[in-house]
Amino acid sequence: MTTHPHSPSTTSDATETTGDAVSFEQVQTDMVLAGRTAATGQYLAGLIAAAQLDTVGTPRKLARDLFPGVDPVVVQEIWDRSAAVHFRAGQMAGAPRFNRDKLARLQQQLTEAGDAAMGGRVQKALAIAVQTHPADEESEGRAHDEW
């Protein structure tokens, strides 16, 4: 059984899913790339496990992250949403100059929606992380596209 129509587990499954014969090369490519995503997933899982311990301080405190007394389904939903948010924040933090326009757009959307506190936080992040260099504002000299 396949979990996605573009990632067949066998050639017969692929033929049933798409209605067309799938070449060996396509199946091979699919399987190699699926293996790479699994390997990357293991790497990310290792980083998350290390970060989890790093944030609680000692292995004895890891059980707190199970949130006893809270419905496990709710905890998983919160965990999944948190992972997506923090992964995106990490991307933005890793390359704030490349995300300058996006951050400014998101800040404006928050402010216009009445979420002034959140918009102010994004504005502060922009001011700290995306500082302009004097060369960024130069208009004289050769432009990058004139090279």
N, C-alpha and C positions, 0 to 999 in steps of 0.2 A: 504494500500500500504506500502511496506517495503522499506527502504532506503538502506539496506544491506542484502545480502542473508543469513547471519548468525544471523540476529536479527529480526526474524519474529514478526509481531504484533499479529497474530492469528495462531492457529494450521493449518487452511486451507491454509493460505498463506505459511506457512513453508512447507507443503506437496507439494504445487505447485512449490515452489522454488527448493526443493531438490529432489523431486520425491519419497521420502521415508516418512513414517509416523514419526512424531516427538513425542517423549515421553513428558508427562506432566512435568517430572523432567527437561528435557532439556529446555522446554519453560519457566518453573519457574526460572531456573538458568539464562537463558538469560535475563528475565525481571528484576530479582533482580540485576544482574550486570549492566544492562542498567540504572537502577535507581541509582546505586552507581555512575556511571560515570556522570549522570546528577547532583547529589548532589555535586560531586567534581568540576564539571564545575561551579556550583553556587559559591562555595568557591573561586575558582580561579578568577571568575568574580569580586567578592568582593575585592579580593586583587588587581586586576588590577585597579578597580575604585578608591580604596584608593591610590594606587601608582600614578595614573593619577592626582588626586588632590594634592598629596604630591609634585609632580614635578612641578606643575604650581603655587602652593602657596596659591591660593584663589579660591573659586567657581566662582567668577566673570570672571576669566581667562579661564574657561573650554571651552567656545565657540571657543577659538582659535584653539582647537584640531579638529574642524570641517573643518578647512582649506577652508573657503569660497573662491569661485573663482576657485577651483580645482575640476576636475571631480570626483564625489563621488566614482566611480568604481576604479579609480586610487588610491584614498586615501585608500580604503578598501584593495587593493592589497598590498600597502606599509605597512598598519597596520598589515595585516596577516603575511607578511614576517618578519617584525620587531618583532612581538610576538614570532615567531619560533626562531629567532636568539637570542633574549634576554632570552627566556626560556632555551635554550641550554647553553648560557653563565652562567646563574644562576646555572645550574647543575654543570658545570665545576668549578665555583667559590666555590660551596658548598663542593666539595670534590676534591681539586686539586691534592692531593697525589695519589688518585685513578685514576686520569686522566693524570698522568704524561706522560705515553707512548703515549697516544693519542695526547696530546698537542705537544709533541716533533715531532710526525709524521706529524701533521698538519703544524707545523712550518717549517719542512723540505720541505714539499710539496709547501708551499708558496714561500720559498726561491728559490727552484729549478725552479719554474714557473716564476721567475723574479719579484715576488712581495716582494721585499726586505723590504720595509717599514712595510708591514703587518707581514711578517715573523719576523722582529725585535721586533714588539710589542708582538707577541706570545712568543718570546724568553725572553723578559723582564718579562712577566707574569709568565713564568716558573721559572725564577730566584727569583722572589719575593714570589710567592705562594708555590712553591715546593722546599723548602729548605731541604736538606738531614740532617738527624740526624747522629751523629757519629756511632750509632749502626747499621745504614743502610749499612755501609761500612765494618763492621766487618766480617772477614772470619774465625776467630777462635771460638771455642766453639761449642755448639750444634746448628745444623740447625733446623729450624722450623719443618721440616718433620721427624726429628728424635725423636720427642716427643712420 
